[in-house]
Amino acid sequence: MASVDNGHPAETERQGPGGRRGRGRRVAAALTLVGVLLAGASLLRDYFDLRWHSSAVDGTPGPVGPARSSSADPTGTPGMTGAPTSPAGDGIGLDTLAVEQGGANIVALPRALRGQAGYDRALTISCPRNTAADKHREVVYPLRRRYFDLATIVRPYFPDDPRAAAYVSVLIAVRQSDGTVNRLERGGREARQDAPASLSADVEGADELALRVQCESPTGVVVLTNARLIAQ
């Protein structure tokens, strides 16, 4: 027993400081690996945070539902829900201005259209007889260079021929310093009873506004609804 105690130290004692250094290297390696994993996780988190922030800033859209279908009435009934709309609440109603010329061409809204949706503030102009002396009808309003734009919806009404077309032209008169008057066409729109159409025109600088109506059928009228002038 004495030989064990004096001449041959235990295995752990023979390793001495070298054994402790081995364990230290293993612990250091393990800590390094843990550090690398933590750093990698941090980078991944920062990457996905950046992607999320970028999509929020640039407005990348999320999932969207199906598009809504139009509710236009294929039968072309006057006042149909699929008709175009004109700006509401802007400017003043054309029907609030005094008529300068052509007042006799303005008629009452046909009884069949009264009370129907879409015929608010209607300005109804009779169709010409389509003769050599009566090819179009006009209504003239004084603007005195106070307005920028005209907006309205053209709604022809032909009880005898619903497929007949009508055309509305927007003309302006500009008085020059020498007294002459330049008359210019600033827009126009064709429409049918089953296909009303929006009409807008630039009337800036106009002293007068003329609305000219032409019709395929002489038995109808052209209704301008929600006709408005945008003031300067």
N, C-alpha and C positions, 0 to 999 in steps of 0.2 A: 504494500500500500504506500510505503514511503517513496517508491520509485515514481508513482503517479504524481504525488504531491510535489516532488523536488525536481525531477528530470524531464517531464513531459507535460507542458501546460495544456489546458482544455482547448478545443478547436476554436471557440469564440475568442479566447484570449490570444491564440496565434494570429488570428486575422488582424487584430489590433486596429490601428488608425486606417489601414487600407480598406478594411471591411466597412468602416463607417463612411469612407469616401464613396464607395460603390453605392451604398444606400442613398447617400446625398445626391449622386448623379441621377439615380432613378427618380427620386422625388422631384428634382429640378426638371427632368424631362417631362414628368407627368404634369407639373405646373405649367410648363411651356405649352404643352398640348391643350390644356384647359384654356390658357390665354388665347391661343389661336382660334379655338372654337368660339369663345366669347366674342372675339373681334369679328369673326365671320358672321355671327348672328347679328351683331350690331350693324355691320354693313348691309346685310339683307334688310333689316328693319328700316334703315335710312333710305335704301333704294325704293322700297315699296311706299314709304311715306312721301318721298319726292314724286313718284308716279301719281299717287292719289291727289296730292296738292296740285300738280300740273293739270290733271283732268278737271279739277274744280275751277282753276283759273281760266283755262282756255274754253270753258263751256262745252266740253265734250258731252253730247246728248246721251241720256240713258235710254232704256228701252221705251218705245212708243207704241201706242195702241193702233188699231186699224184706222185708216182715214175715214172720215164721215162722208157719206154719199150726199149728192145734191138732191134737194127736194123739188126740183123744177117740175112743173106740171106739163106733161107731154101734150096735153090737149090744147094748150095755148089759150086757156080761159083768161080773159082780161083780169088783171090783178093777181096773177099767179105768183106763188111764193118764190119761184126761181128767177124773178125779174131782177135786173141790175138795180143798184141803189145809188143815190146821189148823196153828197154830204149833207147831213142834217144839222141845223143849229149854227151854220156859218153864214155870215153876210145877211142880206135882207131878201125877202121874197119879191120876185119880179112882179107879182100881182099887187104889190103895194105902190108901184110907180104909176103915175098917170100916163095914159097912152097918148102919144103925140100924133100918130097917123095909123089908120087901119083899124080903128075901134070897131067898125061894122063887121070885121072879119072874126071877131071874138063872139062865140056863141055859148049857150048853156051846155053843161055836161049832159050827155045823153042819159035818159032815165035809167037805161039798163046798167049804167056804170055807177050810178049814185049809191053811196054807202059802201062800195066795195073797197077792200084793202088796196093800198097803193095809189089811190086817187086823191090824196090829200092836196090841197092848194092847187087844184087843177086849173090850167090855162088851156081852154079849148078853142082851136082855130078851125074854121070851116075849110073844106077842100075846094079847090077851083073847079069850074065846070069843064076844064080841059078843052076849051075852044081857043080860037086864034086871039080873042080879046081877053081871055081869062085862063092863063096858063099857070099862074101861081097866086098865092095870097100872102100879104105881108102885114106885120104889126110892128110899129116903130115906137121905141121908148127913148126919152132923153136921158143920157148918162152924165154929160158934163164932165167927162174925164175923172169921175169919182170912183171907178171900179176897176178891178184887175181881171176877174174871171167870171164866167157864166157856167153854171152846172145845172143840168136837168135830166129827166128821163123822157124819151119820146115814146108815146103809146098810141099808135094809130087805132082807129075803130071803124071797121067797115062791116056793118050788119049784113050787107048783101054779098060781100066777097071777102071773107076773113083772111084770105091769103094775099090780098092786094098789099102793095108796099107804099110807103110814103117817105119823103125825103125832106128834112129840115135843114136849112142853111142859116148860118150865123154871119151877118154882115155888119160892118161898122162904118160910120161916117166920121171923117176927121177933117175939120175945117182948117185951112191953111191961113197964114197971115195975109195973103193977098185976096182972101175972100172965097177962093175956090174950095171945093169939097172933094176929098178923095174917099171913094167907097171901096172897101176891101172885104173880101170874104175871109173869115177867120176860122171856119170849121163847118162841118156838116155831118149828118148821120142818117142812114136809111134804117127803117124799122118796119115791122109788120105787127098785126094784131096779136099773133101768137109768138112774136119775138121782139118785145120792146127792147130799146137800147139806150144806154147812157150817152149823153152829149155834154162835152165841155169845150169851152173856147176862151181864148185870151182876148179880152176886150180893153186892155190897158190903153189909155190915151183916146178912147172913143168919145166923141160928142154925142153920137146917137147909136142905138142898137136896133137892127132890123132882123126879125125872125121871118124867114120865107118858107112857105109850105108848098110842096108839090105832091100830088097824089096820083096813083094809078086809076083809082076809081073816084068819080065825082060825088058819090053818095055818102062818103064818110067824113070823119073829122080827125084831126090830130090833137091829142091831148098831151100837154107838157106838164108833168107833175113835179112838185117840189122844186120849181125853177127858182134859183137863187143867184144873187150877185154878190161877189166877194169884194168888200169895200177896201179902199186904200187906207 
